[in-house]
Amino acid sequence: MSSASITMDAAADEWRPAINPWIIALAVTLATFMEVLDTSIANVALPHIAGDLSAGTDESTWVLTSYLVSNAIVLPLSGWLSSIVGRKNFYMGCVALFTISSFLCGLAPNLAMLIVFRVLQGAGGGGLQPSEQAILADTFPPAKRGMAFAVYGVAVVMAPAIGPTLGGWITDNYTWRWIFFVNIPVGILSLLLTSRLIQDPPYFRRRKFSELKVDYTGLGMVALGLGCLQVVLDKGQREDWFESRMIVTLTVISVAALLFVLLWEWYHKDPVIDLHLFKERTFASANLMMFMLGFALLGSTLLLPLMMQTLFGYTAERAGMALSPGGFTIMLLMPIVGFLLGRYDARRLMVFGLVILSFSLFHMTRFDLDVDFKTIIFARMIQSAGLAFLFVPINTAAYAFLPREKNNAASGLMNLARNIGGSVGISLVTTMLARRGQFHQAQLSTHLSAANPNFQKSLAGITSMLEGHGFSPTDSARKAYAMLQGSVLRQANMLAYVDCFWLLGVAILAMIPLVFLMKKTKPGASMAVH
C-alpha cells in the first residue's frame, strides 16, 4: 500500500464532523421521529377519512397499507441509492419528498389521490431511518455509539406508542388533514438543519453514473416481493387469510419473488441489496433479534389500547395515557443503557432486556376483567424497560464487526427487519385474537345450559332483579340471558388477549440463546472493522 493511501486512510479514521455530534444526532432524529409517527398516527382517523372522502371502511385501510408497502420497498434499497447520489443528498431528498407528500395528503380531494400521495410519503419516509442510523454510526466513535443510538431509540420506540393518541386528539379537535399538515414545519426545520450540519465522511465514495450498472431485475423483484408481502400481512386477517384468492395469489408471488431475490442478489456483481452482510454472524443475529423486537413492540402496542377500549370502556385518550409512562421510562433508561454499553458487553444487556421484556408479557397474562389502570401502567413500564435494554445494544452490536462503508446497507436491512417484524406481530395478534376469542367463546358457551345449576342460579337472580325494575317476566328472562351471554363474550375475549401475551412472552424468551451466537465485544473499544 502506498504512503499516500495510508495517509488518506489515517485521515479518514481521525475524521470527525466539525459540528458537535449531539447536535447532528438531534437534527436527524427529528425527521425520523416524524416518519415513524406517521406509520401509526393515521390509524384512528380512518373512519373520519372514509366519511369525508365518501369511501368505504375497507377502502380507507389502503391509506395505511399503501404507506407500509412503499416504505418496505425503499428500506433495503436506501444504502444502494445513497451510494449513487450521496448520503446527505439522499437524506435531504427523502425529507423533502416526505414533507411535500405530507402537504399533498392533507389537500387530497379524494381517496385515490390520498393513496397516491401516501405511496410517495412512504417512499420518502423509507429512506430516513437507515440514513439516520448510518449518519450516527459515522458521526460518533464506536465507544460513544451506544449513547447516539439511545437518542435514536427514544424516537423509534416512542413514536408508535403516542401516534394513535396524538392522531385521535388532532382528529377530534381539528380535522384529519392536520395529521399530515403537522409534518410540514418539522420537515422544513429538518431540511434547514441537515443542509447546514450534515456532511458525508471522506471515506464515503459516491459511485459515478458512468460506472453504474443498475440491477433492474433485482430492483423489480425486491419491490414486487416486499410489496406483496406487506399487503398480505396488512390485509390477511381482514380477507380471512388463505380463504381469499387475492391473499393466496399475493403470497405465492411474494415467496417466489423473494426466493429469486436471494439467489439473484447473492451472485450478482453489483447487487441492490448486499446479502453478503449476513455472513457476519453478529449482524445476522442482530437482524433476527431486531425482527423480534418489532414483533413484540408493535404487537403489544396494538393489544393494550385495543383491550382497554373494547373490554374496559376506556376512551382513546385514556388508553393512550396508559402507554405514556412507558414512553417516559424509555426516555429515562435509554441514556443509561448507552452509558452502560461503554462498560459492559452488549450481550449481557441484551439478555437482561429479553428477560425483563418476557417477564412483563408473562405478567400481562395475569390480567383479567377486573384489572385496574395502575396495574396496566406498571406492566407497560416494565415492558418499556426491557425494550430500552434491547434496542440500543442490538443496534450497536449490528455495526460492530462490519466495514464502515457498509453502514448504509446494514442500516437499511436492520430497519427492514424491525418493520417486517412489526407487521408480522400485528398480523399474528389480530388473527390470534379473532381465532382464540371464537375458541374460548365456544368453550365457555357450553356452560350456558339448563343442566348447569350455577347458570340457572345466575339467570334467576338477574331475572328477579330486572323484574324488580319494572320489566315483564318474559323481557326479564330474555335480557338476563343476553347479559350472561355478553359476560361470556367479554371473558372469552379477555382470555384471547391473555393467549396473545403468552405467545409474545414465549417468543421473546426463545431469543435468549441467539444472543450467544454474537461475538463478544470489548466495551468502550473501537469495534468497527476498517
C-alpha positions in Angstrom: 0.0 0.0 0.0 1.4 3.5 -0.9 2.2 6.1 1.7 -0.4 8.4 0.2 -3.1 5.8 0.6 -2.0 5.1 4.2 -2.1 8.9 4.9 -5.6 9.1 3.5 -6.9 6.2 5.5 -5.4 7.6 8.7 -7.1 11.0 8.0 -10.4 9.2 7.4 -10.0 7.3 10.6 -9.5 10.5 12.5 -12.3 12.4 10.7 -15.0 13.8 12.9 -17.7 16.4 11.9 -16.9 20.0 12.7 -20.3 20.4 14.5 -21.0 18.9 17.9 -22.1 15.3 17.1 -25.0 15.6 19.6 -26.5 18.5 17.6 -26.3 16.3 14.5 -28.0 13.4 16.4 -30.9 15.7 17.4 -31.2 17.1 13.9 -31.5 13.8 12.1 -33.7 12.2 14.8 -36.3 15.0 14.3 -37.3 13.8 10.8 -37.1 10.1 11.8 -39.5 10.7 14.7 -41.9 12.4 12.3 -41.7 9.5 9.9 -42.2 6.7 12.5 -45.1 8.7 14.0 -46.8 8.6 10.6 -46.9 4.8 10.5 -49.5 4.8 13.3 -50.9 8.3 13.6 -53.5 7.8 10.8 -55.0 4.6 12.3 -57.6 6.3 14.5 -58.5 8.8 11.8 -59.6 6.2 9.2 -63.4 6.5 10.0 -63.1 10.3 9.6 -61.2 9.9 6.3 -63.6 7.4 4.9 -66.6 9.6 5.8 -65.1 12.8 4.5 -63.9 11.3 1.2 -67.1 9.2 0.7 -65.2 5.9 0.8 -65.9 2.6 2.5 -64.1 1.5 5.6 -62.3 -1.3 3.8 -61.2 1.0 1.0 -59.9 3.5 3.6 -57.5 1.0 5.0 -55.4 1.3 1.9 -54.3 4.7 3.3 -52.3 2.6 5.8 -51.3 -0.3 3.5 -50.0 2.0 0.7 -47.7 3.7 3.1 -46.3 0.5 4.5 -45.8 -1.1 1.1 -43.7 1.8 -0.3 -41.9 2.2 3.0 -40.9 -1.5 3.0 -39.6 -1.4 -0.6 -37.4 1.6 -0.1 -35.8 0.5 3.2 -33.5 -2.2 1.9 -32.6 -0.1 -1.2 -31.5 3.0 0.8 -27.9 2.0 1.0 -27.6 1.4 -2.7 -29.4 4.7 -3.5 -27.2 6.6 -1.1 -24.1 5.3 -2.8 -25.3 6.9 -6.1 -26.4 10.4 -5.0 -24.5 10.7 -1.7 -25.9 10.1 1.7 -26.6 13.7 2.6 -28.3 14.4 -0.7 -30.3 11.2 -0.4 -31.4 12.0 3.2 -32.4 15.6 2.3 -34.3 14.2 -0.8 -36.2 11.8 1.5 -37.1 14.6 3.9 -38.2 16.9 1.1 -40.3 14.1 -0.6 -41.9 13.2 2.8 -42.7 16.8 3.6 -44.2 17.7 0.2 -46.2 14.5 0.0 -47.5 15.2 3.6 -48.8 18.5 2.4 -50.4 16.9 -0.6 -52.0 14.2 1.6 -53.6 17.0 3.6 -55.0 18.5 0.4 -56.2 15.2 -1.2 -59.6 15.7 -2.7 -60.5 12.0 -2.9 -59.3 8.6 -1.7 -57.5 7.7 -4.8 -55.3 10.8 -4.7 -54.7 10.3 -1.0 -53.4 6.8 -1.6 -51.1 8.0 -4.3 -49.7 10.7 -2.0 -49.3 8.2 0.8 -47.2 6.0 -1.5 -44.9 8.9 -2.1 -44.9 9.7 1.6 -43.9 6.1 2.4 -41.1 6.2 -0.2 -39.7 9.3 1.3 -40.0 8.0 4.8 -38.4 4.7 3.9 -35.0 6.2 3.5 -34.9 8.3 6.6 -34.3 5.7 9.3 -31.5 3.8 7.6 -29.8 7.1 6.6 -30.0 8.4 10.2 -28.5 5.2 11.7 -25.7 5.3 9.2 -25.0 9.0 9.9 -24.9 8.3 13.6 -22.6 5.3 13.1 -20.2 7.5 11.2 -20.6 10.7 13.3 -19.8 9.0 16.7 -16.8 6.9 17.5 -17.7 3.3 18.4 -17.2 3.9 22.1 -19.9 6.5 22.1 -22.2 4.9 19.6 -24.4 3.4 22.3 -25.4 6.9 23.6 -26.1 8.1 20.0 -28.4 5.1 19.3 -30.1 5.8 22.6 -31.3 9.1 21.2 -32.5 7.4 18.0 -34.1 4.7 20.0 -36.3 7.1 22.0 -37.8 8.4 18.8 -38.3 5.0 17.2 -39.8 3.3 20.2 -41.9 6.2 21.5 -43.4 7.3 18.2 -45.7 4.2 17.6 -46.9 4.5 21.2 -48.0 8.1 21.0 -49.1 8.1 17.4 -52.7 6.8 17.9 -53.3 9.1 20.9 -52.0 12.2 19.1 -53.8 11.3 15.9 -57.1 10.9 17.8 -56.6 14.2 19.6 -55.9 16.1 16.3 -58.8 14.5 14.6 -61.2 15.2 17.4 -60.2 18.8 17.9 -59.3 19.8 14.3 -59.6 17.7 11.2 -57.9 14.5 9.9 -56.0 16.7 7.4 -53.9 18.2 10.2 -52.3 14.8 11.0 -50.4 15.4 7.7 -50.0 19.1 7.9 -48.2 18.9 11.2 -45.3 17.3 9.4 -44.6 20.4 7.3 -42.9 22.7 9.8 -40.9 19.7 11.2 -39.8 18.8 7.7 -38.7 22.3 6.8 -36.7 22.6 10.0 -35.1 19.2 9.4 -34.1 20.3 5.9 -32.5 23.5 7.1 -30.6 21.8 9.9 -29.4 19.0 7.6 -28.2 21.3 4.9 -26.0 23.2 7.4 -24.9 20.4 9.8 -24.5 17.1 7.9 -21.6 16.2 5.7 -20.6 12.9 4.1 -17.4 11.5 5.6 -14.2 11.4 3.4 -14.4 7.6 3.1 -17.9 7.7 1.7 -17.4 7.4 -2.0 -20.2 8.2 -4.4 -20.4 5.9 -7.4 -20.1 7.6 -10.9 -23.1 7.2 -13.1 -20.8 6.1 -15.9 -19.6 3.2 -13.8 -23.1 2.3 -12.6 -24.8 -0.8 -13.9 -28.3 -0.8 -12.5 -29.6 -4.2 -11.5 -33.1 -3.7 -12.8 -34.1 -7.3 -12.3 -33.1 -7.3 -8.6 -34.7 -3.9 -8.2 -38.0 -5.0 -9.7 -38.1 -8.3 -7.8 -37.4 -6.7 -4.5 -40.2 -4.2 -5.0 -42.6 -7.0 -6.1 -41.7 -9.4 -3.3 -41.7 -6.9 -0.4 -44.8 -5.1 -1.7 -46.9 -8.2 -2.0 -45.6 -9.4 1.4 -46.7 -6.2 3.1 -50.2 -6.3 1.5 -50.6 -10.0 2.7 -49.6 -9.1 6.3 -51.8 -6.0 6.3 -54.9 -7.4 4.7 -54.6 -11.1 5.7 -56.9 -11.2 8.7 -59.5 -8.8 7.0 -59.6 -11.1 4.0 -59.7 -14.4 6.1 -56.1 -15.3 5.0 -55.9 -18.2 2.7 -59.7 -18.4 2.2 -59.1 -15.4 -0.1 -57.9 -15.9 -3.6 -56.2 -12.5 -3.5 -54.1 -13.4 -0.4 -53.1 -16.8 -1.9 -52.0 -15.2 -5.1 -50.0 -12.4 -3.5 -48.4 -14.9 -1.1 -47.2 -17.1 -4.0 -45.9 -14.1 -5.8 -44.1 -12.8 -2.7 -42.5 -16.1 -1.9 -41.4 -16.7 -5.5 -40.0 -13.1 -5.9 -38.1 -13.1 -2.6 -36.6 -16.5 -3.2 -35.5 -15.3 -6.6 -34.0 -12.1 -4.9 -32.0 -14.3 -2.5 -30.3 -16.2 -5.3 -30.0 -13.3 -7.8 -28.6 -10.8 -5.3 -26.2 -13.3 -3.8 -24.4 -13.9 -7.1 -24.9 -10.5 -8.7 -21.7 -8.4 -9.1 -23.4 -5.2 -8.3 -26.5 -6.0 -6.1 -29.1 -3.5 -4.9 -29.1 -5.4 -1.5 -25.9 -6.7 -0.1 -27.0 -10.1 1.3 -23.3 -11.0 2.0 -23.6 -8.9 5.1 -25.4 -11.8 6.7 -22.2 -13.9 6.5 -21.2 -11.9 9.6 -23.0 -13.8 12.3 -23.3 -10.9 14.8 -25.1 -8.8 12.1 -27.3 -11.8 11.1 -28.2 -12.4 14.8 -28.9 -8.7 15.4 -31.3 -8.7 12.4 -33.3 -11.6 13.8 -33.4 -10.0 17.2 -34.5 -6.7 15.7 -37.2 -8.6 13.8 -38.5 -10.0 17.2 -38.2 -6.6 18.8 -40.5 -5.1 16.2 -42.7 -8.2 16.6 -43.1 -7.7 20.4 -43.2 -3.9 20.3 -45.9 -3.3 17.7 -47.8 -6.4 18.7 -48.2 -5.4 22.3 -48.7 -1.7 21.4 -51.7 -2.8 19.4 -53.1 -5.2 22.1 -53.0 -2.9 25.1 -55.0 0.1 23.8 -57.4 -2.2 22.0 -58.0 -4.2 25.1 -58.6 -1.1 27.2 -61.1 0.4 24.8 -63.1 -2.7 23.8 -63.2 -4.6 27.2 -62.8 -1.9 29.8 -64.6 1.0 28.0 -61.6 3.5 28.1 -61.6 6.4 25.7 -58.8 6.5 23.1 -57.2 9.4 25.1 -57.2 7.5 28.4 -55.9 4.3 26.7 -53.1 6.4 25.3 -52.3 7.8 28.7 -51.7 4.2 29.9 -48.9 3.9 27.4 -47.4 7.3 28.1 -45.5 6.3 31.3 -43.8 3.6 29.3 -42.6 6.2 26.9 -41.1 8.2 29.8 -39.5 5.0 31.1 -37.8 4.6 27.8 -36.6 8.2 27.7 -35.1 7.8 31.2 -33.4 4.4 30.6 -32.1 4.8 27.0 -29.2 7.2 28.0 -28.4 4.9 31.0 -28.2 1.9 28.6 -26.0 3.9 26.3 -23.7 4.7 29.3 -23.6 1.0 30.4 -22.6 -0.1 26.9 -19.3 1.7 27.4 -18.6 -0.5 30.4 -20.3 -3.9 29.8 -20.6 -6.4 27.0 -23.6 -5.7 24.9 -24.7 -9.3 25.1 -25.2 -9.1 28.9 -27.5 -6.1 28.4 -29.5 -7.9 25.7 -30.1 -11.0 27.9 -31.2 -8.7 30.7 -33.6 -6.9 28.3 -35.0 -10.1 26.9 -35.7 -11.5 30.5 -37.4 -8.2 31.5 -39.4 -8.0 28.3 -40.6 -11.6 28.5 -41.4 -11.2 32.3 -43.6 -8.2 31.5 -45.5 -10.1 28.9 -46.0 -13.1 31.2 -47.1 -10.6 33.9 -49.8 -9.4 31.4 -51.2 -13.0 31.2 -52.5 -12.4 34.7 -54.8 -9.6 33.5 -58.5 -10.2 34.0 -61.7 -8.2 33.6 -61.1 -6.5 37.0 -57.6 -5.3 36.2 -57.1 -1.6 37.2 -55.5 1.3 35.4 -52.4 1.4 37.6 -51.7 -2.3 37.0 -51.7 -1.8 33.3 -49.4 1.2 33.5 -47.0 -0.7 35.7 -46.9 -3.7 33.3 -46.2 -1.3 30.4 -43.4 0.4 32.3 -41.7 -3.0 32.9 -42.1 -3.8 29.2 -40.6 -0.5 28.2 -37.6 -1.1 30.5 -37.0 -4.4 28.6 -37.2 -2.6 25.3 -34.7 0.0 26.3 -32.2 -2.6 27.2 -32.6 -4.2 23.8 -32.9 -1.6 21.2 -29.6 0.2 21.8 -27.4 -2.9 22.4 -28.8 -4.6 19.3 -28.1 -1.6 17.0 -24.7 -1.1 18.5 -23.7 -4.8 18.1 -25.0 -4.9 14.5 -22.3 -2.4 13.3 -19.5 -3.7 15.5 -17.9 -6.1 13.0 -18.9 -4.5 9.7 -16.7 -2.3 7.5 -17.8 1.3 7.9 -18.5 1.7 4.2 -21.3 -0.9 4.7 -23.1 1.2 7.3 -25.8 2.4 4.9 -26.6 -1.0 3.5 -26.6 -2.5 7.1 -29.0 0.1 8.4 -31.4 -0.5 5.6 -31.6 -4.2 6.4 -31.9 -3.6 10.2 -34.8 -1.2 9.8 -36.5 -3.6 7.3 -36.2 -6.4 9.8 -37.9 -4.3 12.5 -40.6 -3.1 10.2 -41.4 -6.5 8.8 -41.3 -7.9 12.4 -43.8 -5.3 13.4 -46.1 -6.1 10.5 -45.9 -9.9 11.3 -46.6 -9.1 15.0 -49.7 -7.1 14.3 -51.0 -9.6 11.8 -50.4 -12.5 14.1 -52.0 -11.0 17.2 -55.1 -9.7 15.3 -55.6 -13.1 13.8 -55.0 -14.9 17.1 -57.4 -12.5 18.9 -60.2 -13.4 16.5 -59.5 -17.2 16.4 -58.8 -17.7 20.1 -61.8 -15.5 21.0 -64.0 -17.8 19.0 -62.4 -20.8 20.6 -62.9 -19.6 24.2 -66.4 -18.4 23.4 -67.4 -21.9 22.2 -65.8 -23.5 25.3 -67.5 -21.1 27.8 -70.9 -21.2 26.0 -71.2 -24.9 26.8 -71.8 -23.8 30.4 -74.9 -21.8 29.3 -77.3 -24.7 29.6 -80.2 -25.6 31.7 -78.2 -28.5 33.1 -75.8 -26.1 34.8 -77.1 -25.2 38.3 -74.7 -22.2 38.5 -76.1 -20.8 35.2 -79.7 -21.4 36.4 -78.9 -19.6 39.7 -77.3 -16.6 37.9 -80.2 -16.4 35.4 -82.8 -16.5 38.1 -81.0 -13.8 40.1 -80.7 -11.4 37.2 -84.3 -12.1 36.0 -85.5 -11.3 39.5 -83.5 -8.1 39.6 -84.9 -6.9 36.2 -88.5 -7.7 37.3 -87.9 -5.5 40.3 -87.0 -2.7 38.0 -90.4 -3.0 36.2 -89.6 -5.4 33.3 -92.1 -8.1 32.4 -91.1 -11.7 33.3 -90.7 -12.5 29.6 -88.5 -9.5 28.9 -86.6 -10.0 32.1 -85.7 -13.6 31.2 -84.6 -12.6 27.7 -82.5 -9.7 28.9 -81.0 -11.8 31.7 -79.8 -14.4 29.2 -78.4 -11.7 26.9 -76.5 -10.2 29.8 -75.0 -13.6 30.7 -74.1 -14.2 27.1 -72.4 -10.8 26.9 -70.4 -11.6 30.0 -69.2 -14.9 28.4 -68.2 -13.0 25.3 -66.2 -10.5 27.3 -64.5 -13.3 29.3 -63.7 -15.1 26.0 -62.1 -12.0 24.5 -60.1 -11.5 27.7 -58.7 -15.0 27.5 -57.8 -14.4 23.9 -55.7 -11.3 24.9 -54.1 -13.5 27.6 -53.2 -16.1 24.9 -51.6 -13.3 22.8 -49.5 -12.0 25.7 -48.4 -15.6 26.4 -47.3 -16.2 22.8 -45.3 -12.9 22.7 -43.6 -13.8 26.0 -42.5 -17.2 24.8 -41.3 -15.8 21.5 -39.1 -13.3 23.3 -37.8 -15.8 25.8 -36.8 -18.1 22.9 -34.4 -15.3 21.6 -32.0 -15.6 24.6 -29.9 -18.4 23.0 -29.5 -16.3 19.9 -27.5 -13.7 21.9 -24.7 -16.1 22.5 -24.2 -16.6 18.7 -23.0 -13.0 18.6 -19.3 -12.2 19.0 -18.1 -10.7 22.2 -17.3 -7.0 22.0 -14.8 -5.2 24.2 -16.8 -2.4 26.0 -15.8 1.1 25.0 -13.3 -0.1 22.4 -13.3 0.7 18.7 -15.2 -2.1 17.3 -15.7 -1.2 13.7 -13.7 -3.1 11.1 -11.7 -0.8 8.9 
